[in-house]
Amino acid sequence: MNRLCILALLLAPTLASTPGMAQEMASAPGGTLRFLDKVTGRVQDLSLSRGQSVRLGRLTVQLDECRYPRDNPAADAQAHMTVMDTAAAQPMFAGWMLASSPALSAMDHPRYDIWVLSCESGFVAPEVTEPVEDPDAPLEEINEG
């Protein structure tokens, strides 16, 4: 067991420096968060600029930073948020949250839940259209292939 730990420690710097493992991140001017009030069932999407805060119930939510992979803007957003509860002196959440894994660094509150959806990267997804079948084509040609 000790040998495996030592081997893992020796290989960790080699694996971390492998090309292609790290993504270059870009900073966005803002992002979109989702707010859930577990008692009322109210769900609300919030578009916030970097540094902007909003008050929701007992919480004040501030978006400190929003980043996304530069080479793939539609991919995973990462947001740094600070969440204050009026009943507490210290922030109840201050840290990074990943859009693809909100539970990895989740806010722990009995009534409210907040997670990041996306960053404003300027990326617009291409419009997807259904293929159009030729109405004059015989049925056999449509079913082939």
Residue pairs with C-beta under 8 A, 6 or more apart in sequence:
15 21
23 69
23 70
23 71
23 72
24 69
24 70
24 71
25 67
25 68
25 69
25 70
25 78
26 67
26 68
26 69
26 70
26 73
26 121
27 50
27 65
27 66
27 67
28 50
28 66
28 67
28 68
28 77
28 119
28 120
28 121
29 49
29 50
29 120
30 47
30 48
30 49
30 50
30 52
30 63
30 66
30 119
30 120
31 47
31 48
31 50
31 63
31 66
31 77
31 79
31 116
31 117
31 118
31 119
31 120
32 45
32 46
32 47
32 48
32 116
32 117
32 118
32 119
32 120
33 45
33 46
33 48
33 61
33 63
33 79
33 81
33 114
33 115
33 116
33 117
34 43
34 44
34 45
34 46
34 114
34 115
34 116
34 117
35 42
35 43
35 44
35 45
35 46
35 56
35 61
35 112
35 113
35 114
36 42
36 43
36 112
36 113
36 114
37 43
37 56
37 57
37 111
37 112
38 110
38 111
38 112
38 113
39 111
44 56
45 117
46 54
46 56
46 61
47 120
48 54
48 61
48 62
48 63
49 63
50 63
50 64
50 65
50 66
51 62
51 63
51 64
52 62
52 63
53 60
53 61
53 62
53 63
54 60
54 61
55 61
56 112
57 111
57 112
58 85
58 86
58 87
58 111
58 112
59 83
59 84
59 85
59 86
59 92
59 109
59 112
59 114
60 83
60 84
60 86
61 81
61 82
61 83
61 114
62 81
62 82
62 83
62 84
63 79
63 80
63 81
64 79
64 80
64 81
64 82
65 79
65 80
66 77
66 78
66 79
66 80
66 116
66 119
66 120
67 77
67 78
67 79
67 119
68 75
68 76
68 77
68 78
68 118
68 119
68 121
69 75
69 76
73 121
73 122
73 123
74 121
74 123
74 125
76 98
76 99
76 100
77 98
77 99
77 116
77 117
77 118
77 119
78 96
78 97
78 98
78 99
78 116
78 119
79 96
79 97
79 99
79 116
79 119
80 95
80 96
80 97
81 93
81 94
81 95
81 97
81 107
81 114
81 116
82 91
82 93
82 94
83 91
83 92
83 93
83 94
83 107
83 109
83 114
84 91
84 92
85 92
85 109
92 107
92 108
92 109
93 107
93 108
93 109
93 114
95 105
96 105
97 104
97 105
97 106
97 107
97 115
97 116
98 104
98 105
98 116
99 115
99 116
99 117
99 118
102 115
102 116
106 113
106 115
107 113
107 114
107 115
133 142
134 142
